[in-house]
Amino acid sequence: MADERDGRNGPLDRDDQEIGATVANDTESLLSVLPHFYRGEVSQANSAQDRIDRTTDWAITLLAALLSLVFSSRNMPAFLLLIGMFVLSIFLFYEVRRYRFYDHWRARVRFVQENVFANALEPTGVEHPAWREELSDDLRNPTFKVSTREALSRRIRRVYGLLFGVAGIGWAFKVTLFTPEQQWTEAAELPGIHGSVVAVFLGLFFASLIVIALWPGGREAKGEIHGTEPGDWKNDR
């Protein structure tokens, strides 16, 4: 006689399928499982951070190579730096996506630290009373913890704003001080586009970067470390 499977086909009955549920009411079993889960989340966060770092390294390498090439000769055109800015923009959007995945894993790591390890060291209460339910729901239905807009703003403020700024300053120097035999509008022009028009578009591009970096509105992701007073962790007693 076939066992009842609750409408599901498979070699295991329902009790075997839901073996994880036995951990929920057994504190010792739960505490033995949590460290493995925590190490896995830390590993995922570290892997995502490494991918972000590699993207940033490529962006810096590209900019350094372009600056060396453009300023190696007076005959090198300034528009190469404009091409570099376009490629930097591609790197930026790749990095925004990778940053959102990194923040997803990082948020879980911090969630466990706040609600398990911090309370284990000093049991003054948990940050989220229903932390187990919230973590379970996030495991069943994973979501990004930071929006695309906020991730874009962060990466511009912390990394890409400086890279774009260096490229923009390099372009301005190239079309002015390094081409004294030409009018800057001639040095800045593109095929069919007057140099002044190129400068206007470049100015609008940098204005857009500033607006995105300083986008008004409340912070969506939880802020930690930045914006808080330093503690006395390493102060001499």
C-alpha positions, 0 to 999 in steps of 0.5 A: 500500500502506497504511503500518502504523500500529500499530493506530491510524488517522491521517495520521501514522506512529508516528515522527511521532507520537512526535516528542517522544521525539527531544528526550529524547536531545538535550540541546540540544533538551531545553534549548530546550524546557524554558524554554517549558515553564517559562514556561507553568507559571509563567503557569498558577501566576500565573493560579491565584494571581490567582483566589485573590486575587479570591476573597479580595478579594470575601470582604473586601469582603463583610465590610466591607460587612456591618460597615458595614451592621450598625453603621450603625443600632441597628435593624440585626439582628446575624444579618446577620453570621451570614449573612455568616459563612455566605457567607464559608464558601462563599468559603472552600471555593471558595478551597480548591479554587482553592488546590489548583490553584494549588499544583499549578502552583506545585509544578511550577515549583519542581520545575524550579527545583530540578532544572534551574536550581539545578543549572545555576547550581551543579552540586552535584547534583539534588534528585530523581535521577529528576526527568525521569521524575517530571515526565513521570509528573506530566504524564501523570497530573496530581495535586494536591500538597496535600490538601483538609484541609491546604489548608483548614487553610492558608487558615484560618490565613492569611486566613479565620481573621482574617475569621471572627474579625472577624465574630465579634467584630463579632457579640459587640459588636452583641448586647452593647454596641450593644444596651444596651436589650435582653438580649444573648440577645434581640439574638442570637436568631433566629426560633424559636432562643433567643439562648443556643443561637445563641451555643453554635452560634457557639462550636462553629463557632469551636472547629471553625475552631481545630481545623482550623487547628491540626490535628495531624499531619505536613505533607503538602506540602513546606515551604519558606521558612516555618519556616527560618532567614533567609539572608544574601542581602541582608546588607551585606558 
